[in-house]
Amino acid sequence: MLRYFSVLLIFSVECVRLSSGFPDGAPVDVCVKPKPNRPNHSGAKPQPADTNPYTVTASDSYYRPGTQITVTIAGREYFKGFFIQARDARTNEWIGDWIETPNAKRHPECSSITHADPKLKQQATLLWQAPKNAGSGQVYFTGTVLRDYSTFWSEIVAEVA
């Protein structure tokens, strides 16, 4: 009987953990998974790209030392989370850093930013900064937007406005 209750308790705790997801953002290990920028949410798969109700838009794609670029996530529907990463267009390497805002949390280890709370959002405005000691180049922004824990769109690439 004790074993039954132990298994039931473990199962209940796991169900609560899975249903709450990552309310304070994606963990940094999402940067280095076999499919980077794609969440591992209990086997849930990304939605087809042609059904994506969200847009990710960058104010520019060219940078010089210290340049700041605004990246905006918006949609016809509310969303709970996001994970966006900056990559050098020539080398595909992580580049630059993000300015932390009240609704976002940075992962400077891999030039990424994620949501910092589970509140519904209709828009998120993020600010990326090019390295001050780098030359000029081109950057692109890629990632995932989550409607909820099991409904998300991955491998989104920001369009330049």
C-alpha positions in Angstrom: 0.0 0.0 0.0 2.8 2.4 0.8 4.4 1.7 -2.5 1.1 2.5 -4.3 0.9 5.9 -2.5 4.6 6.6 -3.3 4.0 5.9 -7.0 0.8 8.0 -7.0 2.7 10.9 -5.3 5.5 10.8 -7.8 3.0 10.7 -10.7 1.1 13.6 -9.3 4.2 15.8 -8.8 5.3 15.0 -12.4 1.9 15.9 -13.8 2.0 19.3 -12.0 5.5 19.9 -13.2 4.6 19.1 -16.8 1.4 21.2 -16.8 3.2 24.3 -15.5 5.9 24.0 -18.1 8.6 26.6 -17.9 6.8 29.6 -16.4 10.0 31.6 -16.0 11.5 30.9 -19.5 13.4 28.3 -21.4 16.4 26.7 -19.7 19.8 27.5 -21.1 20.3 24.0 -22.2 17.8 24.6 -25.1 20.7 26.3 -26.8 22.8 23.2 -27.2 20.2 20.5 -27.8 20.4 18.4 -31.0 17.7 20.6 -32.5 18.6 24.0 -31.0 15.9 26.5 -30.2 13.2 23.8 -30.2 11.7 23.0 -26.8 11.5 19.4 -25.5 8.0 19.5 -24.1 7.1 15.9 -23.3 7.2 14.8 -26.9 5.1 17.7 -28.3 6.1 18.6 -31.8 6.2 22.1 -33.4 3.1 23.2 -35.3 3.4 23.5 -39.1 5.0 26.8 -40.2 2.0 27.7 -42.4 -0.3 27.8 -39.3 1.9 30.3 -37.4 -0.2 33.2 -36.1 2.9 35.1 -34.8 5.4 37.4 -36.5 8.9 38.0 -35.4 10.3 41.2 -36.9 13.7 42.8 -36.6 14.3 46.5 -37.2 17.5 45.7 -39.1 19.8 42.9 -40.0 23.1 44.8 -40.3 25.2 45.8 -37.4 28.3 47.7 -36.4 30.0 47.7 -33.0 27.5 48.5 -30.3 24.5 48.7 -32.7 21.1 48.0 -31.1 18.3 46.2 -33.1 14.7 45.9 -31.9 13.1 42.5 -32.3 9.3 42.4 -31.9 7.1 39.3 -31.5 3.4 39.9 -32.2 0.4 37.9 -33.2 -3.3 37.6 -33.8 -3.5 35.4 -30.7 -1.9 35.7 -27.2 1.2 33.7 -26.5 2.8 32.6 -23.2 6.5 32.2 -24.1 9.3 32.7 -26.5 12.9 31.8 -27.0 14.9 34.0 -29.5 18.5 33.7 -30.4 20.9 36.0 -32.4 23.2 34.4 -35.0 25.8 35.8 -37.3 24.5 35.4 -40.9 27.9 34.5 -42.2 29.2 32.0 -39.6 25.9 30.9 -37.9 27.6 31.5 -34.6 25.9 33.1 -31.6 26.5 36.8 -31.5 25.8 39.8 -29.3 23.7 40.1 -26.2 20.2 41.2 -25.2 19.1 44.0 -23.0 17.0 42.5 -20.2 13.5 43.8 -19.8 10.9 43.1 -17.1 9.1 40.4 -19.2 12.3 38.7 -20.5 15.4 36.9 -19.2 18.7 36.7 -21.0 20.9 33.7 -21.7 24.2 35.5 -22.6 26.0 32.1 -22.9 24.2 31.6 -26.2 23.0 35.1 -27.3 19.4 34.3 -26.5 16.4 35.7 -24.6 13.3 34.0 -23.2 10.1 35.0 -21.4 10.4 35.6 -17.7 6.8 35.0 -16.7 3.8 32.8 -17.8 1.4 35.7 -18.4 -0.4 35.9 -21.7 1.3 38.3 -24.1 0.1 39.9 -27.3 3.5 41.4 -28.0 7.0 41.4 -26.8 9.6 44.0 -27.7 13.2 43.0 -27.3 16.4 44.8 -27.7 19.6 43.1 -29.0 23.1 44.7 -28.9 26.0 43.9 -31.2 29.3 43.3 -29.6 31.3 46.5 -29.0 34.6 44.9 -30.0 33.4 43.3 -33.2 33.4 44.6 -36.7 30.3 45.0 -38.8 28.2 42.2 -40.2 24.8 40.8 -40.7 22.7 39.1 -37.9 19.5 37.1 -38.0 17.1 36.2 -35.2 15.6 32.7 -34.9 13.6 30.8 -32.3 10.3 29.6 -31.0 7.0 31.2 -29.9 4.7 29.2 -27.6 1.0 29.6 -27.4 1.1 27.2 -24.5 3.3 24.3 -23.3 2.4 21.9 -26.1 1.4 24.3 -28.9 4.4 26.1 -30.3 6.1 27.1 -33.6 9.9 26.6 -33.9 12.6 27.6 -36.4 11.0 31.0 -36.9 13.4 33.4 -38.6 12.7 37.1 -38.0 11.8 39.2 -41.0 13.4 42.7 -41.4 10.9 45.5 -41.2 
